[in-house]
Amino acid sequence: MSGEASLAVDDIDGINATASEEFGDWGPEVVVTQEMVNDFAELTGDRQWIHIDVERCKAESPFGGPIAHGFLTVSLLPVLNPGGVSLGGVKNAVNYGSDGFRFLAPVPVGSTLHARGRLVEAVAHKKGTLLTNEIAIHVKDNETPSLLYKMKILYQG
């Protein structure tokens, strides 16, 4: 979808014509470090041992080492930016929420993540155009996504 001509933010039919059951290209890659996990644990107060106690994880965790928090994975969406429909005439974009998300596979510390997305639908909203995109975040070379997320963004022109 990237590389296509920009569609007008209020062109609901044109935007919906780009919807697909297929996911697009992979976005940038991000390595999940123990420092990132520890910083996230401090920020959120979620200091569960499966995230921050490396030695205990090596000895006791079913994952063989520490794993990233699920919500850390969600919070990486802006940097993983898989791209999508290019909209022209946008003055503002607001996170409108989610139609749900599922954590399907762990994200081991040290792994590389990347994401790809697909447009599910665009609908007219009293305050703009509401897009629903499905984003799949994968540990690189894993077929099963670690996270499937249906994101809603309200675009205003």
Secondary structure as GFF3:
##gff-version 3
##sequence-region A 1 157
A	DSSP	beta_strand	7	8	.	.	.	ID=ss1
A	DSSP	alpha_helix	12	16	.	.	.	ID=ss2
A	DSSP	beta_strand	30	31	.	.	.	ID=ss3
A	DSSP	alpha_helix	34	44	.	.	.	ID=ss4
A	DSSP	alpha_helix	49	52	.	.	.	ID=ss5
A	DSSP	alpha_helix	54	60	.	.	.	ID=ss6
A	DSSP	alpha_helix	70	75	.	.	.	ID=ss7
A	DSSP	alpha_helix	77	80	.	.	.	ID=ss8
A	DSSP	beta_strand	87	88	.	.	.	ID=ss9
A	DSSP	beta_strand	92	103	.	.	.	ID=ss10
A	DSSP	beta_strand	112	125	.	.	.	ID=ss11
A	DSSP	beta_strand	128	139	.	.	.	ID=ss12
A	DSSP	beta_strand	147	156	.	.	.	ID=ss13
###
